[in-house]
Amino acid sequence: WSVLILIGGGLSLGRLMMRSRLLEVASAALQATLVGANYWTVLAAVALMMGFCGNFASSVVVSIITLPIIAEVGKKLGRPGGLILAATIMNTAAMALPVSSFPNSNSFAFLRPGGASNYLTSDDYVRCGGLITSAALPVMLTLGYVTILALGF
């Protein structure tokens, strides 16, 4: 039951973010702020935004809402594929909470023998997932950036 409640909470949070237009507002602000910025700066802003938002809502919901707007920003720079790729990778790396992805939600459901408590706590996700998200950002802004340019995205 805890997994179903957790997934329901994550979906509800995602629905709230859609209905309140929170991610749309953030994406529109990103687009307005980055007009005229160079490609690396835009890539860094997109990676930061996706790394942050992907921790607090389902990665699928965040992608559905933000990727079309990120694609529009990328079209204006002549490189939509690279921004979409970077956004998707950072969204996947964002896993600091149990609601961030289905695997996190699923692993959160495992109980200790006797069913008294979960093997993993939210603190475990914050420590490990936060570290992964934090490590993914500099990798994306260095190796990811060079790879995106080398592959012509």
ChimeraX attribute file (.defattr): number of C-alpha atoms within 10 A of each C-alpha:
attribute: neighborCount
match mode: 1-to-1
recipient: residues
	/A:1	7
	/A:2	14
	/A:3	18
	/A:4	12
	/A:5	11
	/A:6	19
	/A:7	21
	/A:8	13
	/A:9	15
	/A:10	24
	/A:11	17
	/A:12	14
	/A:13	17
	/A:14	23
	/A:15	15
	/A:16	13
	/A:17	18
	/A:18	16
	/A:19	11
	/A:20	11
	/A:21	13
	/A:22	14
	/A:23	19
	/A:24	16
	/A:25	11
	/A:26	14
	/A:27	22
	/A:28	16
	/A:29	11
	/A:30	18
	/A:31	20
	/A:32	11
	/A:33	12
	/A:34	15
	/A:35	12
	/A:36	11
	/A:37	11
	/A:38	10
	/A:39	17
	/A:40	14
	/A:41	12
	/A:42	22
	/A:43	24
	/A:44	20
	/A:45	18
	/A:46	25
	/A:47	25
	/A:48	19
	/A:49	19
	/A:50	26
	/A:51	27
	/A:52	19
	/A:53	21
	/A:54	29
	/A:55	25
	/A:56	21
	/A:57	26
	/A:58	29
	/A:59	26
	/A:60	17
	/A:61	20
	/A:62	22
	/A:63	19
	/A:64	11
	/A:65	18
	/A:66	22
	/A:67	20
	/A:68	14
	/A:69	17
	/A:70	23
	/A:71	19
	/A:72	15
	/A:73	24
	/A:74	20
	/A:75	13
	/A:76	12
	/A:77	16
	/A:78	13
	/A:79	18
	/A:80	18
	/A:81	16
	/A:82	22
	/A:83	29
	/A:84	24
	/A:85	17
	/A:86	22
	/A:87	28
	/A:88	23
	/A:89	18
	/A:90	27
	/A:91	28
	/A:92	21
	/A:93	25
	/A:94	29
	/A:95	29
	/A:96	27
	/A:97	26
	/A:98	30
	/A:99	29
	/A:100	28
	/A:101	24
	/A:102	17
	/A:103	11
	/A:104	20
	/A:105	21
	/A:106	16
	/A:107	14
	/A:108	22
	/A:109	19
	/A:110	15
	/A:111	14
	/A:112	11
	/A:113	9
	/A:114	6
	/A:115	9
	/A:116	8
	/A:117	12
	/A:118	15
	/A:119	14
	/A:120	16
	/A:121	13
	/A:122	14
	/A:123	13
	/A:124	15
	/A:125	20
	/A:126	17
	/A:127	12
	/A:128	14
	/A:129	22
	/A:130	21
	/A:131	15
	/A:132	16
	/A:133	23
	/A:134	18
	/A:135	12
	/A:136	20
	/A:137	20
	/A:138	14
	/A:139	12
	/A:140	20
	/A:141	17
	/A:142	12
	/A:143	10
	/A:144	19
	/A:145	20
	/A:146	13
	/A:147	13
	/A:148	17
	/A:149	11
	/A:150	9
	/A:151	8
	/A:152	10
	/A:153	15
